[in-house]
Amino acid sequence: MPGGMTPRAAGRIPVLAGLLALFLAFAGAAALAVEPSEMLADPALEARARAISREIRCLVCQNQSIDDSAADLARDLRLLVRERLVAGDSDQAVRDFLVARYGDFVLLDPPVRPRTWGLWFGPAAILAIAALGATLYFRRRRAAAPPAPLTPEEASRVGRLVEEERLP
C-alpha cells in the first residue's frame, strides 16, 4: 500500500470522503436557507426577523426553525415575518399572528397550557403506556403455568427422534 497504509485504512478513505461530502451538503443547505433576496436592507429589522425566524417551527420539516429550513413553506413564512416587521409590527405581534394562523405548534417552544399538553406530555404518556404494557405482558407470561411434563411414551418417542437425527 502506498505510504505504508494498511488495506483496511485504505478502504476507509472512500467512506470518510462520502461522509464529508454528505456533511458539507447538509451544512451548505442550512447556511443558504435564508436567501439574499429575502434579506431586509435595514440591519436592525433583519436581525429581528432572524431572531423571530429561529423561534418558528418549519411546518414541513417540523423539527427545524424556518431560519434553518430550505422548504418553500419556510421561505414563505420568513417573507411573511419580514413583511409584518416592515409594516411596523412588534416581535410579539408577529409571533401572535403566526400562532393565530397556525396554532401553538408553529412555535419551537410552545407554552404549557391545556391546548398544548399533548405536545408537552404526549411522548412521555406514550412511553409510560408502552412500559406498563410491556410489564403486564412479561408478568403474565412468567405467571403462566409451566408446560406439563412429557409422558413416558412421549419421552421415548423424543429419544428415538433424537437418535435418528444423530445417525449419518
N, C-alpha and C positions, 0 to 999 in steps of 0.2 A: 504494500500500500504506500502511496506517496506520503512523505513527511512522517513516516512511522505510525500512521493511523491504522487502527485495527479495522477489520471488516465491519464489526458491529458499530463502531463510531462512524464509519463512512456511510452506513445505512441510515444513520440518524440525521444526516445533513439534509436530505430532501424533506424529511418530516419537519424539522425545525424551520426550514425555509418556507414551507407551506403554512405553518402556524404563524410565522412572522408576517407573511402576506395577508393572511386572514385578519390578524390583529390590526395591521395598518389599514385594511379596507374598512373595518368597523370603526376604527378611530377616526379615519378621514370622514366617514359618513356623519358621525356625531359632530365633528368640528364644523362641517359645512351645513348643518341643519338650518341655521339662520342665514338666509341668503343675503348678499349685499343689497339687493333690490328691496328687501323688506326693511332695512335699517332706516331709522329716522335721522334727519340731519342734525337735530338738537341732541347733543350727547347726554344731557340730563334726562330727557324723555326716553332716549334709547336705553339708558341704564335702568330706568323704572320699568320699561317694557320687558327687559331681560330678567329683572328680578321677579316680576309677576309671572312671566313665562316659565320660570323654574319651579313655580308652585302649582302649575296647572297640569293635570294629567292628560296625556295624549289618549284620546278615546279609542284609537286604533291599536296602539302599542300597549296601552293600559298600565305599564309599569315604567314609563318614561315620561319625562316632562315634555311639554310642547317645545321647549327650548332645545332639547336634545333630539327630538324626533324629526325624521325627514318625510313623514307621511303627509299626504296632501291635506288631510283634515287639520293636522298640527300647524301646517303653514297658514291655513285659513284662520285658525284661532290666533296665531301670532299676529296676523294682519288685523284681526278684529281688536285685539288688545291695543295695538298701536293706534288704530282709528279712534278708539274710546279715549285714549290718553290725549291725542291731538285735539279731540273735541272738548277737553277740559275735565274729564272725569278723574276723580281721585283713585288711588290704587285700590282702596277698599270698594269703591263704586264699580270698578272693572271686575273685581272678584265676585261681588254680589250679582252683577249682570250675568256672568258666566254660570254661577250657581243657580240663578233663577231659570236660566235656559237649559242647563244640562244636569242639574241636581248636585248634591254634595259630592258625588263620586268624581266630579271633574277636578276636585282638589286632591293633590297628592297626600295631604294631611287633613282629612275631613274631620270636622268637630265630632265629639262624642255626644250624641243625643239619640233619643229613641228611633228616629228615622235612619240613623247610621249604625245602629247596634249590629246589624248583620255584617257590615264591613269590618267593624272592630272585633266582634266576638264570634262571628260565624266560623272562621277557621279553627279557633280553639274548641268551639262546641262540636264541630265535626270530628276533631281529633279525640275529644273525650268520649263521644258516642262510639267511635271505632275502637277505642281502648276498652270500653265497657263490653262491647260486643265480642271482642277477642277474649276477654277474661271469662265471660259467661260460656263461650264456646269451649275453651280449654278446661274449665271446671266441669262442665257436663261430660266432656269426653273422658276425663280422668275418673269421674264418678260412675261411668258406665260399667256394668258387670263384666268381669273378665270372661273370655270365651270358655266354654265347657271343656274339660279335659277330653282327650281322644279315648274312644272305646278301644278295647284290646284288638278288635277286628280292624279298626281304622289305623291303629299304630302298626300293626303287622303289614297292612297294605302300603303305608307310607314307607316302611322299611324296605319292602320289595321294590317299590318305585325308585328309591334312592340307590339301591344296589344295581338296578337295571341301568341307571344313568351312569354309574361308575364303570360298568363294563365297556371295553372298547368296541 
